Amino acid sequence: MNTVRDLRCPDGHYECSVFYRVADGPPECPECHAPRVPFYATREMEGKARQDKVDAALAGFQPVLFQGERLSKEQLLERKNAYADHQGVPRDSLDFAPVGNSAERADFHRHRAWEKHKKNGFDTATLREYQREQNERSSR
């Protein structure tokens, strides 16, 4: 049996998603050759991963409409920080809508989901039947 785990050695080297055989145990650290153990991310690392996602989203940044004015990426980050400090909430919990037609974006996402279902062999009737079965199973 194989598994994928994040591994850490005693010297603090950390590696994500290492694939190895369970029977053989985790491979040794490539940097210091010490034995490694599975490592489950701390809150700090989860926060870092969340911030990386936010940064990746900002890389493809579109202007954002906030209280009637269009904001650049820097202006948005300043506003988010100020608002979060004032309200006493985490910055990541704030969501600002990008400029554009939200109905058009919703239609795009619905159509993309429909195309994905169609590609996987679900027509409308089959999808409805599948969802009904899933609902019945979950309600038992």
Buried (B, 14 or more C-beta within 10 A) or exposed (E): EEEEBBBBBEEEBEBEEBEBEEEEEBBEBEEEEEEBEEBEEEEEBEEEEEEEEEEEEEEEEEBBBBEEEEBEEEBBBEBBEEBBEEEEEEEEEBEEEEEEEEEEEEEEEEEEEBEEBEEEEBEEEEBEEEEEEEEEEEEE
